[in-house]
Amino acid sequence: MAAFINTNTASLNSQRNLSTSQTALTTSLQRLSSGLRINSAKDDAAGLAISERMTSQIRGNDQAARNANDGISLAQTAEGDLAQIGTNLQRIRELAVQSSNASNSASDRAALNNEATSLIAEIDRVASSSSFNGNKLLDGSFTSQSFQVGANNTANDRINISSIASAKSSSLGVGSNSSYSATVPSVAITSGTSLTTGGLTINGYNVGASVTDGVSVAAGAAGSALAKANAINAVTGSTGVTASVTGASLTNTATAIGGAFSLTANGVTVAGTATANATVGASEVAAAFNAVSAQTGITATVSGATYTLAAADGRNIDIVAGTAGSTGATAGTTYGTVSLSSDSAAGITLGGTQATVAIIGAAAGTTAATASAGSGMSALNLKTAAGAQAALSTIDTALATVNNSRASLGAYQNRFASVVSSLQTTSENLSASRSRIQDADFAKETASLTRGQILQQAGTAMLAQANSLPNGVLALLRG
């Protein structure tokens, strides 16, 4: 048997095994001290990635549950204030019934009316001051609100409340003799960008993509004022908002150059000869446009040396310059104007990335509805028997509005409560799944710890034995 001194293979083997058992012992100690099976990516790279994704979902669901609970609190706040408003309305109705009786004198009815007026003022105060975390709830401004009740960014992770009806006296009890109006006056659009699905929202509803208007030049037929108005009017039933179009208008000034001219208007050639007199030339150019108006949809009117082109139906005016001559016309596209109107108490709220002056002629924001004079509870008068009797229907309408709002808020509270329960269950199950991946199994790890400790002691002893093996060579030298 060969005997070596320089290389002690047994010692090297013992050192390697001792190092391996030391690493295993360190891992067991780390897992037992942290309670985690995965303390760094090297412990389980795939498991770490999976557990971190689960952590995102768990924490997102936990926050979403808190969001939903906030939604419950908001709805409870609004519903509680509406309950007080309903109580005041019930008292006002009692006063109206009392004032309707023939046994009352004029002074009696005046006193009854004073109490009703005071209660109406209190209704307005509550409606104006009702708020949650700084957000007004009952003044009509709470519209198009979205509550994040999921961990991700999808439509299913949100609950949308289109609006909470205004509880102000001018908004309650509005009947056939009173109305609301809201108008967004627009400026001429300057962009032929078509509306995309969801790019524009009105009162919380998505407006669909605009399609060709059927009359504009094909290249911009879906981006005209007419096409955009058509898209908005397609969802009027949901938004309560109607779009109207003011036709495109373009004014040019003829020059005193004269001569032949030829250009293209809405895909049709407009040609002729203009006199070298700006005023006369303007009339001749206008006549050339009017000669093909049935094809272009463009009519021309003249004032001195200027002529104005108009497309009354809202289509684009698309000019492609050829031999301009003395027309003064330049190539380009002119768009019409889109105006919005509503007779809803909710007013008009514009949102989305396409709610811009360039694309629809108006920027994102809310235009509050204006009530007609003498509408609803604000015009209540119990000073006469006839007025008191007429007030009953107004009060009943007001109570119906309040009751409907309370019912809706109650339904939202139940929905939010259901969301909380579902999120808690999901979070619980995800936590259990994550635990199986990243948490340490103490029964297993304590066994590994014991094994590692024994191997360390045995390895240390064997290393000592292996280190002493070369001493046997001394016996050979002594012999």
Secondary structure, 3 states (H helix, E strand, C coil): CCCCCCCCHHHHHHHHHHHHHHHHHHHHHHHHHHCECCCCHHHCHHHHHHHHHHHHHHHHHHHHHHHHHHHHHHHHHHHHHHHHHHHHHHHHHHHHHHHCCCCCCHHHHHHHHHHHHHHHHHHHHHHHHCEECCEECCCCCCEEEEEECCCCCCHHHEEEEEECCCCCCCCCCCCCCCCEEEEECCCCCCCCCCCCCCCEEECCEEECCCCCCCCCCHHHCCCCHHHHHHHHHCCHHHHCEEEEEECEEEEEECCCCCEEEEEEECCEEEEEEECCCHHHHHHHHHHHHHHCHHHHCCEEEEECCEEEEEECCCCCEEEEEEECCCCCCCCEEECCEEEEEECCCCCEEEECCCCCHHHHCCCCEEECCEECCCCHHHHCCCCCHHHHHHHHHHHHHHHHHHHHHHHHHHHHHHHHHHHHHHHHHHHHHHHHHHHHHHECCHHHHHHHHHHHHHHHHHHHHHHHHHHHHHHHHHHHHHC
